[in-house]
Amino acid sequence: MIPPILKSARFWTLLATGLVVVLRDKTPFTDEQIMQFVMAIGSWVLGESLRASNEPGATFKEKLFAILGSRRFKVSVLNVLLAFLGEMLSLTPDQITALSTTLSAWVLGESVRKTNLPPSK
């Protein structure tokens, strides 16, 4: 039987994020970009942890589509893109940090709100 933690998207996301941090010297990204990435991923993981869990009997496909359709997920992806493409968009590091902080706060705020889950089948 596979331990539940190995089925967790949050676990694998945090593991991958940890690897990016550990191997940062081998990546083409600045420390600031990596920090923005970590903030964005952290806000998504924390937000997903705070909100009500999906229906226990939901299939992997249903859960995947629920995540991909989530506004929190889309904003978190935008936050990650901002970390890596901000300079290309002529944004200063302070502007990138301000935008990233705002997006992260929105994800956390949305996660604390009551989530309307689809009815059980």
N, C-alpha and C positions, 0 to 999 in steps of 0.2 A: 504494500500500500504506500502511495506517495504521501509524504507529510504535507499538510495543508499549506505550510509556508512556501513550498516549492511550486504551488499552484497560484501564488499571489503575484499579480502584476506589480503591486507596490514593491514587493521584495526584489524582483528582478530589475525594476527601474532603479531602486536605490543601489543595488549591487553594481549596475552599469555606471551609475553616477559616481560611485566610489572609485571605480576603476579609472574613470576619466580624471578624477582628482589625483589619484596616485600616479598615473602615467602622464600627468600634465606636461612634463618636460619633453615628452615624445610626441606631443600634438602641436599643430601649427597655431594654436589659440593662445591668446594672452591670459594672464592670471585673472584679469578683470572679466574677460569673456567667460572663462570657466566659472567664476563666481556668479555671474548672471545666470548661467546655465543651472548651477546648483540651486540658486534661489528659486528659479522657475520650477524645476523638478520638485524641490522641497514643498513648494506651495501646493502643487498638484497632489503629491502624496499625502500631505496633511489634510487637504480638502477632501480627498477620497476617504481618508480614515475617519473624518468627522461626520460625514453624511451617513444617512441610513443605508444599510447594506442592501444589495439587490435581493430579489426573491431567492430563497434558498434553492429552489428547484430549477432555476434558470439554466439553460444550456450555455456552453461556452460561446456559441455563435450569438445568442441573445445578449449575453454580457458584453461581448466585443462590440456589437452594434450599438449597445447602450453607451459604452464608453466613447466610441467614435462620434456619436450624435450629441454628446454632452458639451454644453457651452463651456463648462469649466475646462474640459480637455482641450477644446479649440483655443481658448485663451491661453492655456499653458503652453501649447505648441507655438502660438504667436509670441509668447514671452521668450521661449528658447530661440526662435528665429531672430528676435530683436537682439538677443545677446550676441549672436554671431554676425548679423547683418547690419547692426546699428551704425558702425563706422562707414559702411558702404552707402548708407542712407544719409551721410553727412551729419550724424547726430554726435554731440559731444558725450564724453563718458558720464557727465552729470545728467544729461538728458536721458541717456539710456537707463541709468540707475533710477531716475524718477519715474520713468515709464514702467520699468520692470517692477518697482515697488507698488505702483498703482495697480498694475495687472495682478500681481500676487495678492494684494489686499482684496481685490474683487473676487478672486477665486476662493479665498478663505471666507469672505462674507457670504458668497453664494452657497458655500458648503455648509455653513451653520444654519441657513434657512431650511425650513421643512422641504423635503424632496417629495414630489408626487410620483410614486412608483406605479407602474401599470398593474392592473389587477392580476391576481394569480389565475393561471389557466385551469 
